[in-house]
Amino acid sequence: MPRIRGHTRGEHGRADVGIVTARRDIWAVVPVKALGQAKSRLASTMSCDARVEFARAMLEDVLEALVQTRTLAGLLVVTADADATALAVRLGARIVVDDATRGHTAAVMAGARFLQAEGREGMLTVPGDVPALAPDEVERLVSVHKAAPAFTIAPAHDGRGSNAIVASPPTAVPLTFGDDSFLPHIAAARAAGIEPTIVTGLEGIALDVDGRDELVALLRTSRATRARAVLMRHASRVA
């Protein structure tokens, strides 16, 4: 049975976090940029302090959902941000700092290489801005993920972005994230000789919050999250 461990090379973490009940050795990887620089696209809607509070709340929602997902073997956060590190460690995550400041793609691939070096079965990666993420959605992704080599993907709400990817082994497919990464990732999987499994209908995973429309959508969700509570305090600027 996989174990979440504390300090190992290239990471910071809390030792002896505990045992996670998991049927497969698939770890979640979440890349986190500096929280103080997060969500600049919302500058016309939220103040700088509000954006930082909102970004931190979203991250906490995402990490808690992943921790509550029993089919995951562990959680890896790739970040150099002190506040994000403290939050992640409190929730039992392991921290990798390699390539954490080089963008989303570099951070995820650093996590993938880390897990590959440890001989892990697979990686599931989601961004830190999908606060409506629910553990049962992650359970569904893992349940349909095939034996290695395998690649499973769930799109963003607009069908363009890649909001969740499961890869076995972790570095099975080269990843390149961006606003239009969904179809290129499918093509990359096929180029690697893997027919991807595509999962749709995951509303929490699909809702990545980058603009005003997504803020409105988050306000309309029924899922109680920290991010939604923060947003409610700024609702007059969003509505």
Secondary structure, 3 states (H helix, E strand, C coil): CCEECCCCCCEEECCCCEECCCCCCEEEEEEECCHHHCCHHHCCCCCHHHHHHHHHHHHHHHHHHHHCCCCCCEEEEEECCHHHHHHHHHCCCEEECCCCCCCHHHHHHHHHHHHHHCCCCEEEECCCCCCCCCHHHHHHHHHHCCCCCEEEEEECCCCCCEEEEEEECCCCCCCCCCCCCHHHHHHHHHHCCCCCEECCCCHHHHCCCCCHHHHHHHHHCCCCCHHHHHHHCCHHHHC
